[in-house]
Amino acid sequence: MAESDAEGTVESKDFLRTKIENDIRTGKYGGRVATRFPPEPNGYLHIGHAKSICLNFGVAEEYAGTCNLRYDDTNPDTATQEFVDSMQADIRWLGYDWEDRLYFASDYFEQFYEWAEKLVREDKAYVDSSSEEEIRELRGTVTEPGRPSPYRERTPEENLDLLRRMKAGEFPNGAHVLRAKIDMAHPNMVMRDPLLLRIRHSTHYRRGDEWCLYPMYDYAHCLEDAIEDITHSFCTLEFRNNREIYDWVLDAVGIERPRTEQTEFARLELDYTVLSKRRLIRLVNEGHVAGWDDPRMPTIAGIRRRGVTPEAVRSLCEKVGVADVKSRTDYALFEYAIRDDLNWRSPRRLAVLDPLKVVITDYPEDAEEWIDAPSFPRDVDKEGSRRMPFSRELWIERADFMEEPPRKFHRLAPGREVRLRHAYVIRCDEVVKDPETGEVIELRCSHDPATMGANPADGRRIKGTIHWVSARHALPAEVRLYDRLFAVADPDEGLEEGEDFTKNLNPESLVVVNPARVEPSLADDPPGSRYQFERSGYFVSDALDSAPGALVFNRTVTLRDSWAKIAARS
């Protein structure tokens, strides 16, 4: 996996692993590798988090290290036990385990406060009584330095007194904040006296009403890493400017080197969706989707309900790789990873989504045959079959018949023959229409008794093969055809003033077909069972809504990237 150059520097398959291997080689942390996955429990994890999960837990496994699960639950207004529980379920589903290394930032509040007093006593932090608006105005801009707060020169004694009264709950929200005392003219705006603690009179889901003084991310995160003795703290690129305050805080409270170092990597950005938690919350709260686990959502819960496997998600993360340059990932790559995985694990079944009745006029009315049909094609090295009934009346896809077909249409038409999958060759002899609307409601066909079988050696050259189900035995089912959540790759594309990303939602992201018809072998399969409905796509029986007698199937992905073909024609 890695090679050394002439100077002994390790070159690996990505820059993060190169750093780890060089640190191991030099003995920087005594050969240890300790990472962490630190989500804020204010929503459900999404596909972008999956990349960080796979990275942090993955490198820990590769280098015989450890990975902690740590909740950054420093905002009492948004952190909930529901989100904590959902995140643990998602991480386990992806195939990772933190064992006994479960931590919460809220367990460190006392230590955060003790360090805050230390900073105040050493005149490295001060209590600012400015309003939020005043602090923002004094901060300056990228081209203009900030200006000092009028409270910046309070004495350590004054600051310590105010800090203790803040902790005691004496002041309302926003009355004071604790700020680092660094440099208001610093070229990195993050370093212009950043906020460390703020007052918030809210009930914390774990600590109740014990605390009203809560740490900011830039203060808490580096200290959490230090407390847990993390060696490699991986963050996404938007935190690159925060690396300087990360190191400043650790220096200021006296954490000795070698210690945790922050390294940034490019997060996963996926076309045709949004990964901002703020936007995902809007989609849920405004009813654009049916909840956090809606199969159209990029949340891990939604992806799981849609029928995607953890192996496919991990495959996507591996294909995207680790880089330090921001980029977007084509949604087609994700669909490829899904298809490539499901092809080998999904038994084949027949389902008709838009039924058109076919009557085999020369087949006995009360007769039926049971066909032993393979569950997997020859190129999938798996055994298994199921019994399929054949009878006089069938359902076929309406799209598999045309009265006046174009030249390359090789399916059913008046006077034409097709082969029924695993069954007979049939010929369309008569078309029955609704006398009022002219809609085709039934086809009357004849069959060739010598052509039964999936690969009959009858020597006939039949170009078209279509799928079907026996009308007498087929089960009704609701089929939910899920597609991409947005109609354009970049949800912010083409917006005019006053419009937002919801304007680009795909109105066809969910089409419900009810009733479709499926073969009876699906009757008693448990919810969550995956299939390839031949010629239609990969599907999963809905984990929440599907039950015997009331079958519901979600489309996971189409068999091919039909979206790209449609876009190319438009």
C-alpha positions as CSV (number, residue, x, y, z in Angstrom):
1,M,0.0,0.0,0.0
2,A,2.9,2.4,0.6
3,E,6.5,2.9,-0.6
4,S,9.4,4.9,0.8
5,D,11.4,7.3,-1.4
6,A,15.1,7.9,-1.1
7,E,14.8,10.1,1.9
8,G,12.5,7.6,3.7
9,T,9.3,9.6,3.3
10,V,6.3,7.4,2.9
11,E,4.1,7.9,-0.2
12,S,0.7,6.4,0.1
13,K,-2.5,6.3,-1.9
14,D,-3.8,9.6,-0.5
15,F,-2.3,12.5,1.4
16,L,-4.0,11.7,4.7
17,R,-2.7,8.2,4.8
18,T,0.7,9.5,3.7
19,K,0.6,11.7,6.8
20,I,-0.4,8.9,9.1
21,E,2.3,6.6,7.7
22,N,5.0,9.3,8.1
23,D,3.9,9.9,11.7
24,I,4.1,6.2,12.4
25,R,7.6,6.0,10.7
26,T,8.9,8.9,12.8
27,G,7.3,7.7,16.0
28,K,5.5,11.0,16.4
29,Y,2.7,9.6,18.6
30,G,4.5,6.5,19.7
31,G,3.1,4.6,16.7
32,R,-0.5,5.3,17.8
33,V,-3.3,6.2,15.4
34,A,-6.4,7.6,17.1
35,T,-9.2,9.2,15.1
36,R,-12.7,10.3,16.0
37,F,-16.0,10.9,14.2
38,P,-17.5,14.0,15.9
39,P,-21.1,14.7,14.6
40,E,-23.3,17.4,16.0
41,P,-26.6,15.7,17.0
42,N,-28.9,18.3,15.3
43,G,-30.2,16.2,12.4
44,Y,-29.7,12.9,10.7
45,L,-26.5,11.8,9.1
46,H,-26.2,12.1,5.3
47,I,-24.1,10.7,2.5
48,G,-21.5,13.4,3.1
49,H,-21.1,12.2,6.7
50,A,-20.6,8.6,5.3
51,K,-17.4,9.7,3.7
52,S,-16.1,11.0,7.0
53,I,-17.3,7.9,8.8
54,C,-15.5,5.6,6.3
55,L,-12.4,7.7,6.5
56,N,-12.1,8.0,10.3
57,F,-13.1,4.4,11.1
58,G,-11.4,3.1,8.0
59,V,-7.9,4.4,8.7
60,A,-8.2,3.3,12.4
61,E,-8.8,-0.2,11.1
62,E,-6.0,-0.1,8.5
63,Y,-3.4,1.1,11.0
64,A,-4.6,-1.0,14.1
65,G,-5.7,2.2,15.8
66,T,-8.9,3.4,17.4
67,C,-11.8,5.6,16.4
68,N,-14.0,7.4,18.9
69,L,-17.6,8.3,18.4
70,R,-18.0,11.7,20.0
71,Y,-21.1,13.9,19.9
72,D,-20.4,17.6,19.7
73,D,-23.6,18.4,21.7
74,T,-22.7,22.0,22.6
75,N,-26.0,23.6,21.4
76,P,-28.8,22.8,23.8
77,D,-31.4,24.1,21.4
78,T,-30.8,21.6,18.6
79,A,-29.2,18.5,20.1
80,T,-31.7,15.7,20.9
81,Q,-31.6,12.0,21.9
82,E,-33.4,11.1,18.7
83,F,-30.5,12.3,16.6
84,V,-28.0,10.6,18.9
85,D,-29.8,7.3,18.5
86,S,-30.2,7.6,14.7
87,M,-26.6,8.4,14.2
88,Q,-25.5,5.3,16.1
89,A,-27.8,3.1,14.0
90,D,-26.4,4.6,10.8
91,I,-22.8,4.1,11.8
92,R,-23.5,0.5,12.8
93,W,-25.4,0.0,9.5
94,L,-22.3,1.2,7.6
95,G,-20.3,-1.6,9.3
96,Y,-18.4,0.3,12.0
97,D,-18.3,0.1,15.8
98,W,-16.8,2.5,18.3
99,E,-16.8,-0.3,21.0
100,D,-16.5,1.4,24.4
101,R,-15.3,4.7,23.0
102,L,-18.5,6.7,23.1
103,Y,-18.0,10.3,24.3
104,F,-20.0,13.5,24.6
105,A,-18.8,17.1,24.6
106,S,-21.4,17.8,27.3
107,D,-19.3,15.5,29.6
108,Y,-16.5,18.0,29.3
109,F,-18.3,21.2,30.2
110,E,-16.6,21.4,33.6
111,Q,-13.2,21.1,32.1
112,F,-14.0,23.6,29.4
113,Y,-15.0,26.1,32.1
114,E,-11.8,25.5,34.2
115,W,-9.7,26.2,31.1
116,A,-11.8,29.3,30.4
117,E,-10.9,30.7,33.9
118,K,-7.3,29.9,33.2
119,L,-7.4,32.0,30.0
120,V,-9.1,34.9,31.8
121,R,-6.5,34.8,34.7
122,E,-3.7,34.9,32.1
123,D,-5.3,37.8,30.2
124,K,-5.8,35.6,27.1
125,A,-9.6,36.0,27.2
126,Y,-12.1,38.6,28.2
127,V,-15.8,39.1,28.8
128,D,-17.4,41.2,26.0
129,S,-20.7,42.9,26.7
130,S,-21.2,44.1,23.2
131,S,-24.3,42.9,21.3
132,E,-24.1,40.4,18.5
133,E,-24.6,43.1,15.9
134,E,-21.8,45.3,17.5
135,I,-19.4,42.4,17.5
136,R,-20.1,41.6,13.9
137,E,-19.6,45.3,12.9
138,L,-16.3,45.6,14.8
139,R,-14.9,42.5,13.3
140,G,-14.0,44.2,10.1
141,T,-13.8,42.7,6.6
142,V,-11.3,40.7,4.5
143,T,-9.7,43.9,3.4
144,E,-10.2,46.0,6.5
145,P,-8.9,45.2,10.0
146,G,-11.3,44.8,12.9
147,R,-11.6,47.3,15.8
148,P,-11.2,46.4,19.5
149,S,-14.3,46.1,21.6
150,P,-14.7,48.8,24.3
151,Y,-14.6,46.0,26.8
152,R,-11.4,44.4,25.6
153,E,-9.2,46.0,28.3
154,R,-11.2,44.9,31.3
155,T,-8.8,43.6,34.0
156,P,-8.5,39.8,34.6
157,E,-10.2,40.3,37.9
158,E,-13.2,42.0,36.3
159,N,-13.4,39.4,33.6
160,L,-13.2,36.5,36.2
161,D,-16.0,38.0,38.2
162,L,-18.2,38.4,35.2
163,L,-17.4,34.9,33.9
164,R,-18.4,33.3,37.3
165,R,-21.6,35.3,37.3
166,M,-22.3,34.2,33.7
167,K,-21.9,30.6,34.8
168,A,-24.2,31.1,37.8
169,G,-27.0,32.2,35.5
170,E,-27.1,35.8,36.6
171,F,-27.4,37.3,33.1
172,P,-29.8,36.8,30.2
173,N,-29.0,35.4,26.8
174,G,-26.7,37.7,24.8
175,A,-25.7,39.9,27.7
176,H,-22.1,38.8,27.6
177,V,-19.8,36.4,25.7
178,L,-16.3,35.2,26.5
179,R,-13.8,36.0,23.7
180,A,-10.2,35.0,23.1
181,K,-7.8,38.0,23.2
182,I,-5.7,37.6,20.1
183,D,-5.5,40.3,17.4
184,M,-8.3,42.3,15.9
185,A,-6.2,43.2,12.9
186,H,-5.2,39.5,12.1
187,P,-5.4,38.7,8.4
188,N,-7.3,35.5,9.3
189,M,-10.7,36.8,10.4
190,V,-11.2,33.7,12.5
191,M,-8.4,34.9,14.8
192,R,-10.0,38.3,15.5
193,D,-10.9,37.6,19.1
194,P,-13.2,34.6,18.4
195,L,-16.1,33.8,20.7
196,L,-15.3,31.0,23.2
197,L,-18.4,30.8,25.5
198,R,-21.9,32.2,25.2
199,I,-25.0,32.3,27.5
200,R,-27.9,30.1,26.6
201,H,-30.7,29.5,29.0
202,S,-32.0,26.2,27.5
203,T,-32.5,22.7,28.8
204,H,-29.8,20.4,27.5
205,Y,-31.0,16.9,26.6
206,R,-28.3,15.3,28.8
207,R,-27.3,18.0,31.3
208,G,-30.8,19.4,31.9
209,D,-30.6,22.9,33.4
210,E,-27.2,22.5,35.0
211,W,-25.5,24.8,32.6
212,C,-26.3,28.1,30.9
213,L,-22.8,28.7,29.6
214,Y,-22.0,26.8,26.4
215,P,-18.8,26.5,24.4
216,M,-18.5,27.5,20.7
217,Y,-17.2,25.0,18.2
218,D,-13.7,26.6,17.8
219,Y,-13.2,26.4,21.6
220,A,-14.7,23.0,22.2
221,H,-13.5,20.9,19.3
222,C,-9.7,21.1,19.8
223,L,-10.1,20.6,23.5
224,E,-12.2,17.5,23.0
225,D,-9.5,16.1,20.7
226,A,-6.9,16.8,23.4
227,I,-8.9,15.3,26.2
228,E,-9.4,12.1,24.2
229,D,-5.7,12.1,23.1
230,I,-6.6,12.0,19.4
231,T,-3.7,11.8,17.1
232,H,-5.3,12.8,13.7
233,S,-8.2,15.2,13.6
234,F,-9.7,15.1,10.1
235,C,-12.0,18.0,9.1
236,T,-13.5,19.2,5.9
237,L,-12.0,22.1,3.9
238,E,-14.3,24.8,5.2
239,F,-12.5,24.4,8.6
240,R,-9.1,25.2,7.0
241,N,-9.0,28.7,8.3
242,N,-10.0,27.4,11.8
243,R,-6.8,25.4,12.1
244,E,-5.1,28.5,13.4
245,I,-7.5,29.0,16.3
246,Y,-7.4,25.2,16.9
247,D,-3.7,25.4,17.6
248,W,-4.0,28.7,19.5
249,V,-6.5,27.3,22.0
250,L,-4.3,24.3,22.7
251,D,-1.3,26.4,23.2
252,A,-3.1,28.9,25.4
253,V,-4.5,26.2,27.8
254,G,-1.1,24.5,27.9
255,I,-1.5,21.3,25.9
256,E,2.0,20.1,25.2
257,R,3.3,18.8,21.8
258,P,3.2,16.4,20.2
259,R,-0.5,16.6,20.3
260,T,-3.5,16.4,18.0
261,E,-3.2,18.0,14.6
262,Q,-6.1,19.1,12.4
263,T,-5.9,18.1,8.7
264,E,-8.5,19.1,6.1
265,F,-10.0,17.1,3.2
266,A,-12.6,17.7,0.6
267,R,-16.1,16.7,1.7
268,L,-18.4,14.7,-0.5
269,E,-20.6,17.0,-2.7
270,L,-23.2,15.1,-4.6
271,D,-25.1,16.3,-7.7
272,Y,-28.9,16.5,-7.7
273,T,-29.1,16.9,-4.0
274,V,-28.3,19.1,-1.0
275,L,-26.2,18.2,2.0
276,S,-26.6,21.3,4.1
277,K,-28.4,20.4,7.4
278,R,-30.2,23.7,7.3
279,R,-31.6,22.9,3.9
280,L,-32.4,19.3,4.8
281,I,-34.3,20.5,7.8
282,R,-36.3,22.8,5.5
283,L,-37.2,20.0,3.2
284,V,-38.5,18.0,6.2
285,N,-40.3,20.9,8.0
286,E,-41.9,22.4,4.9
287,G,-43.2,19.0,3.7
288,H,-41.2,18.7,0.5
289,V,-40.3,15.1,1.7
290,A,-42.1,12.7,4.0
291,G,-39.4,12.9,6.8
292,W,-35.7,12.4,7.4
293,D,-35.9,8.8,6.2
294,D,-37.8,9.6,2.9
295,P,-36.0,7.5,0.3
296,R,-35.4,10.7,-1.8
297,M,-33.4,12.2,1.0
298,P,-29.6,11.9,1.0
299,T,-29.7,10.9,4.7
300,I,-28.3,7.5,5.5
301,A,-31.7,6.6,6.9
302,G,-33.3,7.6,3.6
303,I,-30.7,5.8,1.5
304,R,-31.1,2.7,3.7
305,R,-34.9,2.8,3.3
306,R,-34.5,3.2,-0.5
307,G,-32.7,-0.2,-0.6
308,V,-29.1,0.9,-1.0
309,T,-26.7,-1.4,0.8
310,P,-23.8,-0.2,3.1
311,E,-21.4,-1.9,0.7
312,A,-22.6,0.4,-2.1
313,V,-22.1,3.5,0.1
314,R,-18.6,2.4,1.1
315,S,-17.9,1.7,-2.6
316,L,-18.9,5.2,-3.5
317,C,-16.7,6.7,-0.8
318,E,-13.8,4.6,-2.0
319,K,-14.4,5.7,-5.7
320,V,-14.6,9.3,-4.7
321,G,-11.3,9.0,-2.7
322,V,-9.7,11.6,-0.4
323,A,-8.4,14.9,-1.8
324,D,-7.7,18.4,-0.6
325,V,-9.5,20.2,-3.5
326,K,-13.2,20.8,-3.5
327,S,-15.2,19.0,-6.2
328,R,-18.6,17.7,-7.0
329,T,-19.5,14.0,-7.5
330,D,-21.6,13.0,-10.5
331,Y,-24.8,11.3,-9.2
332,A,-24.3,8.7,-11.9
333,L,-21.2,7.4,-10.0
334,F,-23.4,6.7,-7.0
335,E,-26.0,4.9,-9.1
336,Y,-23.2,2.9,-10.7
337,A,-22.0,1.8,-7.3
338,I,-25.6,0.8,-6.3
339,R,-26.2,-1.2,-9.5
340,D,-22.8,-2.9,-9.3
341,D,-23.6,-4.1,-5.8
342,L,-27.2,-5.0,-6.2
343,N,-26.6,-7.0,-9.4
344,W,-24.9,-9.7,-7.4
345,R,-27.2,-9.9,-4.5
346,S,-30.7,-9.2,-5.9
347,P,-32.8,-12.2,-7.0
348,R,-34.7,-11.6,-10.3
349,R,-38.5,-11.3,-10.2
350,L,-41.3,-10.3,-12.6
351,A,-43.5,-7.3,-11.9
352,V,-45.8,-5.4,-14.2
353,L,-46.1,-1.7,-13.3
354,D,-48.6,-0.5,-15.9
355,P,-50.8,-3.6,-16.6
356,L,-52.4,-4.5,-19.9
357,K,-54.5,-7.7,-20.0
358,V,-53.5,-10.5,-22.4
359,V,-55.8,-13.5,-23.0
360,I,-54.3,-16.6,-24.5
361,T,-57.3,-17.8,-26.4
362,D,-56.0,-21.3,-27.3
363,Y,-55.0,-22.0,-23.7
364,P,-57.5,-24.0,-21.6
365,E,-59.5,-21.7,-19.3
366,D,-59.0,-23.6,-16.0
367,A,-55.5,-24.9,-16.8
368,E,-52.3,-23.6,-15.1
369,E,-48.6,-24.5,-15.2
370,W,-45.9,-23.9,-12.6
371,I,-42.6,-22.9,-14.2
372,D,-39.3,-23.4,-12.3
373,A,-37.6,-20.0,-13.1
374,P,-34.0,-19.2,-12.0
375,S,-33.5,-16.4,-9.6
376,F,-30.2,-15.3,-11.0
377,P,-28.8,-15.0,-14.6
378,R,-25.9,-17.1,-15.7
379,D,-23.3,-14.4,-15.2
380,V,-24.2,-14.2,-11.5
381,D,-22.7,-17.2,-9.8
382,K,-25.6,-17.9,-7.5
383,E,-28.1,-20.7,-7.4
384,G,-31.8,-20.5,-6.6
385,S,-35.1,-20.5,-8.3
386,R,-38.8,-19.9,-7.6
387,R,-42.1,-21.4,-9.0
388,M,-44.0,-19.1,-11.3
389,P,-47.6,-19.8,-12.4
390,F,-48.8,-19.5,-16.0
391,S,-52.5,-19.3,-16.9
392,R,-54.8,-18.2,-19.7
393,E,-55.0,-14.6,-18.6
394,L,-51.8,-12.5,-18.1
395,W,-50.7,-9.0,-17.4
396,I,-48.0,-7.4,-19.5
397,E,-46.6,-3.9,-19.5
398,R,-48.7,-1.5,-21.6
399,A,-45.5,-0.1,-23.1
400,D,-44.7,-3.5,-24.5
401,F,-47.5,-3.2,-27.1
402,M,-48.0,-0.7,-29.9
403,E,-50.6,-0.8,-32.6
404,E,-48.4,0.9,-35.2
405,P,-44.9,0.2,-34.1
406,P,-41.8,1.9,-35.5
407,R,-39.2,-0.2,-37.3
408,K,-37.0,-1.1,-34.4
409,F,-39.9,-1.9,-32.0
410,H,-39.4,-5.6,-31.2
411,R,-42.2,-6.2,-28.8
412,L,-45.9,-7.0,-29.2
413,A,-48.0,-5.6,-32.1
414,P,-50.9,-6.9,-34.2
415,G,-49.7,-10.0,-36.0
416,R,-46.3,-10.1,-34.3
417,E,-44.8,-12.6,-32.0
418,V,-42.8,-12.2,-28.8
419,R,-41.4,-14.6,-26.3
420,L,-42.7,-14.4,-22.7
421,R,-39.9,-14.5,-20.2
422,H,-39.4,-18.2,-19.0
423,A,-42.6,-19.2,-21.0
424,Y,-44.1,-19.5,-24.4
425,V,-43.9,-17.5,-27.7
426,I,-47.3,-15.7,-28.2
427,R,-48.8,-14.0,-31.2
428,C,-51.1,-11.0,-31.0
429,D,-54.3,-11.8,-33.0
430,E,-56.8,-9.3,-31.9
431,V,-56.9,-5.9,-30.1
432,V,-59.9,-5.0,-27.9
433,K,-60.6,-1.3,-27.3
434,D,-62.9,0.6,-25.0
435,P,-65.7,1.7,-27.3
436,E,-66.0,5.1,-25.7
437,T,-62.4,6.1,-25.3
438,G,-60.7,4.0,-27.9
439,E,-58.1,2.9,-25.3
440,V,-56.6,-0.6,-25.7
441,I,-58.0,-2.7,-22.8
442,E,-57.1,-6.2,-23.9
443,L,-55.0,-8.2,-26.3
444,R,-56.1,-11.6,-27.5
445,C,-53.2,-13.9,-28.4
446,S,-52.4,-17.4,-29.4
447,H,-49.4,-19.4,-28.1
448,D,-47.0,-22.0,-29.5
449,P,-47.0,-25.0,-27.1
450,A,-43.6,-26.2,-28.3
451,T,-41.8,-23.0,-27.1
452,M,-42.1,-23.3,-23.3
453,G,-38.9,-22.5,-21.4
454,A,-36.4,-19.8,-20.7
455,N,-34.0,-20.9,-23.4
456,P,-36.1,-23.2,-25.7
457,A,-34.3,-25.1,-28.4
458,D,-37.1,-24.5,-30.9
459,G,-34.9,-22.8,-33.5
460,R,-37.3,-19.8,-33.8
461,R,-35.8,-16.4,-34.2
462,I,-37.9,-14.2,-32.0
463,K,-36.3,-10.8,-31.4
464,G,-38.5,-9.6,-28.5
465,T,-38.8,-11.0,-25.0
466,I,-41.2,-9.4,-22.5
467,H,-42.1,-9.9,-18.9
468,W,-45.5,-10.8,-17.5
469,V,-47.4,-12.2,-14.5
470,S,-50.4,-14.5,-14.3
471,A,-53.5,-12.4,-13.8
472,R,-55.1,-15.1,-11.6
473,H,-52.1,-15.4,-9.3
474,A,-50.5,-12.0,-9.3
475,L,-50.4,-9.9,-6.2
476,P,-51.4,-6.2,-6.2
477,A,-48.7,-3.9,-4.9
478,E,-47.9,-0.2,-4.5
479,V,-44.7,0.7,-6.3
480,R,-43.0,3.9,-5.5
481,L,-40.8,5.1,-8.3
482,Y,-38.1,7.3,-6.7
483,D,-35.8,9.5,-8.7
484,R,-33.3,12.3,-8.1
485,L,-34.5,14.9,-5.7
486,F,-33.6,17.9,-7.8
487,A,-34.1,18.4,-11.5
488,V,-30.7,20.0,-12.0
489,A,-27.3,18.9,-10.9
490,D,-26.7,22.1,-8.9
491,P,-29.8,23.0,-6.9
492,D,-28.8,26.7,-6.9
493,E,-28.6,26.8,-10.7
494,G,-30.6,29.4,-12.6
495,L,-32.3,31.0,-9.6
496,E,-33.6,34.5,-9.9
497,E,-33.9,37.1,-7.1
498,G,-36.3,35.9,-4.4
499,E,-36.1,32.3,-5.5
500,D,-34.4,29.5,-3.5
501,F,-33.2,26.0,-4.0
502,T,-36.7,24.5,-3.6
503,K,-37.6,25.9,-7.0
504,N,-35.4,23.2,-8.6
505,L,-37.0,20.3,-6.8
506,N,-37.8,17.5,-9.3
507,P,-41.6,17.1,-9.5
508,E,-41.1,13.6,-10.8
509,S,-38.9,12.5,-7.8
510,L,-41.7,10.3,-6.6
511,V,-44.3,8.6,-8.9
512,V,-46.7,6.2,-7.1
513,V,-48.0,3.2,-9.2
514,N,-51.0,1.5,-7.5
515,P,-51.9,-1.2,-8.2
516,A,-49.0,-2.8,-9.9
517,R,-48.9,-6.6,-10.3
518,V,-46.1,-8.8,-9.0
519,E,-45.5,-12.5,-9.1
520,P,-46.8,-14.5,-6.1
521,S,-43.3,-15.6,-4.9
522,L,-43.0,-12.2,-3.1
523,A,-46.0,-12.8,-0.9
524,D,-44.2,-13.7,2.3
525,D,-40.8,-12.2,2.0
526,P,-39.9,-9.9,4.9
527,P,-39.8,-6.1,4.6
528,G,-36.5,-4.9,3.4
529,S,-36.1,-7.7,0.8
530,R,-34.3,-6.6,-2.4
531,Y,-35.0,-7.6,-6.0
532,Q,-34.4,-6.8,-9.5
533,F,-37.7,-6.5,-11.2
534,E,-36.6,-7.6,-14.7
535,R,-36.5,-4.8,-17.3
536,S,-37.7,-2.3,-14.6
537,G,-35.0,-1.7,-12.0
538,Y,-33.8,-2.6,-8.6
539,F,-36.5,-2.5,-5.8
540,V,-36.8,-3.1,-2.1
541,S,-40.0,-3.9,-0.1
542,D,-40.5,-0.9,2.1
543,A,-39.2,-1.5,5.7
544,L,-42.0,0.4,7.3
545,D,-45.1,0.2,5.0
546,S,-44.9,-3.2,3.3
547,A,-46.6,-6.2,4.9
548,P,-48.2,-9.5,3.7
549,G,-51.4,-8.5,1.8
550,A,-50.3,-4.9,1.5
551,L,-47.0,-5.0,-0.5
552,V,-45.1,-1.8,-1.0
553,F,-41.9,-1.6,-3.1
554,N,-39.5,1.3,-3.4
555,R,-37.4,1.7,-6.6
556,T,-33.7,1.9,-5.5
557,V,-32.3,2.6,-8.9
558,T,-33.1,2.0,-12.6
559,L,-31.3,-0.6,-14.6
560,R,-29.6,2.1,-16.7
561,D,-28.9,5.8,-16.4
562,S,-32.1,6.7,-18.4
563,W,-31.9,10.2,-16.9
564,A,-28.7,11.0,-18.8
565,K,-30.3,9.8,-22.1
566,I,-33.4,12.0,-21.5
567,A,-31.2,15.0,-20.7
568,A,-29.1,14.5,-23.9
569,R,-32.3,14.5,-26.1
570,S,-33.8,17.6,-24.5
